[in-house]
């Protein structure tokens, strides 16, 4: 069977209709998402929502709250998933900038990162990602610049 688009692959994965013969250009679930138990909750063309059950007893920092690096990784996973839905054969991508602002601490909550494009170009795209807690309050806001790599620049990535 030929490869299917990343978007179709992820939609099948979410619907529970993914079959062993379905393949796509990217690796899903990613190794880091498996390690941290980050799950894709929703996906569409250029957008994605991912979730994690964050708990300071597991993901804590020295202050006793959920580590900001985990929140940053959650947002990066949402942005990467969103951008991967745009990839075609012979393309890959890399983050070239990521900025995060933290608004409130987290001790224990299902966190949801919602990534949407601000601007999508042939090579450079910009995303915003809101990370929200179970009360739908914004925990952090992330912006990121992603570079799409084409043909020989994408090889091996």
C-alpha positions in Angstrom: 0.0 0.0 0.0 1.3 3.5 -0.8 2.1 5.9 2.0 -0.8 8.0 3.2 -0.6 11.7 4.2 0.4 12.4 7.8 -3.0 14.0 8.3 -4.9 10.9 7.1 -2.6 8.7 9.2 -3.2 10.7 12.4 -7.0 10.9 11.7 -7.0 7.1 11.4 -5.0 6.8 14.6 -7.4 9.0 16.5 -10.4 7.1 15.1 -8.9 3.8 16.0 -9.0 2.7 12.3 -5.3 2.6 11.7 -4.3 -0.7 10.2 -0.7 -2.3 10.2 -0.4 -1.7 6.4 -0.9 2.1 6.8 2.4 4.1 6.6 3.2 7.7 6.5 6.2 10.0 6.1 6.7 10.8 9.8 7.0 8.6 12.9 4.0 8.5 15.1 3.7 8.2 18.0 7.1 9.9 18.5 9.6 8.5 20.9 9.4 11.5 23.2 5.6 11.5 23.2 5.7 7.8 24.2 8.2 8.5 26.9 6.3 11.4 28.4 2.8 9.9 27.7 1.8 12.9 25.4 -1.3 12.0 23.4 -2.8 13.6 20.3 -6.3 14.7 21.0 -7.3 16.4 17.8 -5.7 17.1 14.4 -6.5 18.9 11.2 -4.7 20.6 8.3 -2.0 22.7 10.0 -3.5 22.4 13.6 -3.1 20.0 16.4 -4.1 19.5 20.1 -2.0 17.3 22.4 -2.6 16.4 26.0 -0.6 15.2 29.0 -1.6 14.3 32.6 0.9 16.5 34.3 1.7 15.9 38.0 4.4 17.6 40.0 5.0 14.3 41.8 6.3 12.9 38.4 7.1 16.0 36.4 8.1 18.4 39.2 10.8 21.0 39.6 12.6 22.1 42.8 9.7 24.5 43.7 7.2 21.6 43.7 5.3 22.6 40.5 5.2 21.0 37.1 8.5 21.7 35.3 8.3 24.4 32.6 10.4 22.2 30.3 7.5 19.7 30.3 5.1 22.4 29.4 7.4 23.6 26.7 7.8 20.1 25.3 4.0 19.7 25.2 3.7 22.9 23.2 6.5 21.8 20.9 4.8 18.5 20.3 1.6 20.2 19.4 3.4 22.6 17.0 5.4 19.8 15.4 2.3 17.7 15.0 0.4 20.6 13.4 3.2 21.3 11.0 3.7 17.6 10.1 0.2 17.5 8.7 1.4 19.8 5.9 4.4 17.7 4.9 4.6 16.0 1.5 7.0 13.4 0.2 10.5 14.9 0.0 9.8 17.3 2.8 10.7 17.5 6.5 10.9 20.4 9.0 12.8 21.8 12.0 12.0 24.3 14.7 14.3 27.3 14.4 12.8 29.4 17.2 10.5 28.8 20.2 9.5 31.3 22.8 7.4 30.6 25.9 5.7 32.7 28.5 4.4 31.1 31.7 1.3 32.5 33.3 0.4 30.2 36.1 1.8 27.2 38.0 0.6 23.7 37.6 0.6 21.0 40.3 -1.7 18.4 38.9 -3.8 18.8 35.8 -4.5 17.4 32.4 -2.8 20.0 30.2 -3.9 20.6 26.7 -1.7 22.4 24.0 -3.5 23.8 21.0 -1.3 24.8 18.1 -2.5 26.9 15.2 -0.7 28.7 12.4 -0.2 32.4 12.5 1.4 32.4 9.0 2.2 29.5 6.7 4.8 29.9 4.0 6.6 27.6 1.6 9.7 27.6 3.8 9.0 29.6 7.0 5.9 29.2 9.1 4.9 30.7 12.4 2.7 29.1 15.0 1.1 30.0 18.3 0.2 27.5 20.9 -1.9 27.9 24.0 -1.3 25.5 26.9 -4.4 25.3 29.1 -5.3 23.5 32.3 -8.4 21.5 33.1 -10.1 24.7 34.1 -9.5 26.0 30.6 -7.1 28.7 32.0 -4.0 29.5 30.0 -0.9 28.2 31.7 1.5 29.2 29.0 1.6 30.8 25.6 4.2 29.7 23.0 5.2 31.1 19.6 7.4 29.2 17.3 9.1 29.5 13.9 9.3 26.3 11.8 11.4 25.8 8.7 10.2 23.4 6.0 13.1 21.5 4.4 12.8 20.4 0.8 14.3 17.5 -1.2 18.0 17.1 -0.4 17.8 19.3 2.7 15.1 17.0 4.1 17.0 13.7 3.4 17.7 11.7 6.5 15.5 13.8 8.7 
